[in-house]
Amino acid sequence: MTEPAAEASAPGQRVALWVEYDGTHFSGWQLQRGSDVSSVQGALEHALGFVANHPVRLHCAGRTDAGVHATAQLVHFDADNPRPLQAWLRGGNANLPTTVSVRGGAVVAEDFHARFSAVARRYRYLICNEPVSPAIGNQYLAWVRQPLDHERMHEAAQQLLGERDFSSFRAAACQSSTPMRRVDFLNVSREGSLLLIDIQANAFLHHMVRNIAGALISVGRDGRDPDWLAQLLALRDRTQAPDTAPPGGLYLVGVDYPERFGLESPAPGPWFLPGGASPA
């Protein structure tokens, strides 16, 4: 992680932190004020507010749904009094549940914003492709019993690259003002019985990754022609697409920012993948 060259000289500071979490038992990222449900935002605001000695309001790079995980969520907040970066890391982790961890960060410029300064986000979707569902760790994977042709899935995925209208992969409850998004890459690979869908875009619509995963599963399982994904995209109709893939296999694994902010995204995880970020 990039360390700040110096602490802010003026009172107060804006702090950006890389956060990892297991979303299995959270209602999602967003705090639902006045509700008893547990959110990642609520857990972090409580822990970091303890270190700041005042309430803090967090902003994140991308809101994740219930059951979705993150290995590199980026959050920022404003603190009234400067603290060394290590104080935020150690103090935050000391007050967090074991399912949330602050991995690193930096003190950033006042014009930085975790959401609006981001230029790209990266997600990974993991599928266990075995005849029998795993008993251990099944909350961290989707499961498909039928054989999946990952090469056909990868070929189909290339139909979605570039600036496109993703209405066919957009949840009905999506609040974005536009369905247009730019997909930088979308790869499907296999490591034994584990399939990995790896996608980066400038931003994502609500359920966009899980809806794309559902369509790719249909290609790999049902023998659909790879061009079918382009046809589906052209329809701009969510009702014509397959079901949304379950949340447990989805991970937010990276967020990119302009170099001037000094925030380098961690190696994409989860850690148990070959080349994944270390849990240490």
N, C-alpha and C positions, 0 to 999 in steps of 0.2 A: 504494500500500500504506500501511496505517496505521503510523506510527512510534510507538514507546513514548514516553510523556511523560518518563519517567525510568528509569534503570537500577535494578534491585533493590538495596536498601541492605544486605540481609543476604547472607551468603556463599551463593553458588549462585544459579541462576536457571532458570526454565522458559522455553524458547524455542519459539515456533511459527513455522514457515516454509511459504510457498507454493512448491510444487515443480512443475516441468514436466518431462515425459520422453517420449521415443520408446520405446515398449515392444517394438518389433519384435524385438530380439535379446535381450531379457530373459526369464527364466523366469516372470516375474510380479513383483508387489510383494514378496512375502514371502521373507525370507532362509531358506534351507534349510540349517541348520547341519550341518556335516560333509559337505556336498556341494560339488562343483566348479561347479555351475550358477550363472549370473550373475543376481542379483536387483537390483531398484531399491533395496530396503532395504539390501542389502549395500554397494552403491556409496555410498549416502548416509552410512551409519554409518562407513564408512572415511574419507570426506572430512571429516565433521564431527568425528570423533574426533581427527583430526589437528589441527584448530583448538582443540578442547577440551583437548588433551594428556592425554586419558584415553578409554577406550572409552565410547561412548554407545549407548543403546538407543532406537530410534525407535518411535513409535506413529503410525499414520496414520488418516485419516478413513475410508478404504475401501480394502480390498485389491483390486487389479486383477489380472486373469489374464495369462498369457503373451500377448504380442502386442497388449495393450490399452495405450492412451496416456493421458496426463493433461496438461492445461494448468493445472489448479488443484488438485493434491493438497495436502492440509494435513497436516503432520507436527509432532509436538512431541517434545522430549527435555529432560532435566535435565542441566545443566552444573554441575560443582563450583565453578567460578570464573566470575564474571560477565565477559562480553565485550560491547563495543558491538555493536549489531545489524549494522553494516556489516562487522565482523570475521567474523561468521558467514556473511554473504552472500558477501563477496569470498573469504574463505579456503575456504569450502565449494566455490564454483565453481572455484577454482584447482585443486582436487584431484578434481574430478568428470570423468567422460568427457563428450564433447561431446553425448551423447544425454540428459544430465540437467542441469537448470539450476535453481538456487534463485533465485526471482524477487522475494521480499520476505518480510515477516513482522513479528513483534513479540515483545517480552518479555511474558509473560502471567502471570496469577495462578496460584498453586499448585494451585487446584482445577480448572484447565482440563485437558481431555483431548480430543485430536484426534478420537477416535471418539465417546466418550460425551457430549461437550458439543455435538456437531453436532445441528442440528434439521432439516436438509434437505441432500440431495445432488442434483447435477444432472449428467446425462450427455447427450452428443450422439452420434448414430450417423450416419455419412456413407455414402451409396451413390452410386457412379458408374453412371448409367443410360444406357449407350451400347452399340451393337451389338458393339464391339470393346473388349476390356480395355485400359486404359491401360498403357503400358510404363514410364512415369515416375510414381512416387508410388503405385503400386498397393498398397503395404504400409500406406497410410494411408486406404484406402477399401475398402468392399465393392463388388462389381461384379455387376450384374444386366443381362443383355443384352436381355431382353424389356422392352417398354414398361411403365412403372409409372404407375398412376393415383394421383397423390399426393393428390388431393382425396378420393377414396374411402378412401384410407389414413387421412387425417386424420379423416374422419367416423367410421371404425371405431375409431380410437384413443380417441375420447371415451367409449367404453364402459368404459374402464379407470380413469376418474377416481374419486377418493374412496378410502375405506377398504375394501379388498377382500381376499379370500383368493386369493393368486396361486399356488396349488399347480400350476396348469396351465402356469406359466411359471417353474418352480423346478427347478433341476438336481437329479438324484438324489443327488448328493454334498453338497447344501446342509446345513449344520449349524445353521441357525437353529432356535430352539425354536418358532417360529410362522411360518405362511405369510402372516400379515396385514401389509399395508403400505398406506400412504396416498400415492396419486399426486396431486400438486398440479396439474400440467399435463402434457399429452402432445400435442405439435404435430408435424405433418408438412408440410414446405414444399419448394418446388423453386426452384433458381437455375440455369437452363439445364439441363445434364445431371446436375447434382448435387442429390440429395435429402437433406434433413436431418430426422432424427427427434430431437426435443428433449424430454427428459423430466426432471421433478423429482419426488422423493418424499422422505418422511422417512428412508427407508433402502431398500436393495435386497437381494433374495435372490440367491443364487449363480446367475449366468447370466440373471438376470431381464430385463435390458435386451436382451441378444442374443436371447433367446427371444421377447420381444415384437416385436423387429425382424423376426425370421423370420416371425412370424404376419402382421405388417403387409405384408411383401413378398408373401406369399401372397394377401392381399386385393388389393393393387395390380396384381399380375401375372396372377392367375387369375380375376379378376372375382367373387370371393366377395362375398356380401352383407355390408355393414358390421356387421350384427347378429350375424354369425357369431362375432365376437370375444367378445361377451357370452355366447354359448352355450358357447364354449370355456372361458371363465372359470368358468362355472357347473359345468362337468364336474369341475373340480378334479383333472384327470388329465393329467399331462405327456405321457403316451404318445399322447394324441389331438391334440397340437399339432404344427405343422411343425418342421423341423429348426432347430437353433440357428444364428443368423447368425454369420459368421466374426468373429474378434476385431479384425482390423486397422482396421475402420471405427469402433471405439468409443473415446470420449474421456471421461474424468472432467473436467468443465469448471467445477465450482463446488461449494462447501460453505458452508452458512450456519450462523452461530453467534449466540447472544444478544449484543446490542449491548455489554453490559458488558465483554466480552473484547476489544473494539477490533480485531476482525479482519473486514475487508471483503473479500469474495471478489473476485478480479480479474474484469474483463469476460470473459464466456465466449468461449472460442476454439473451434477452433484459429484462429490468426491470419489464415489465408488466406481465411476466410469474411468476407462483408460484415459490418462491425461487430465482428469478432473482436478479441481482445486483441492488442496490438502485440508483435512479437517483440523490440523494442528495450528 
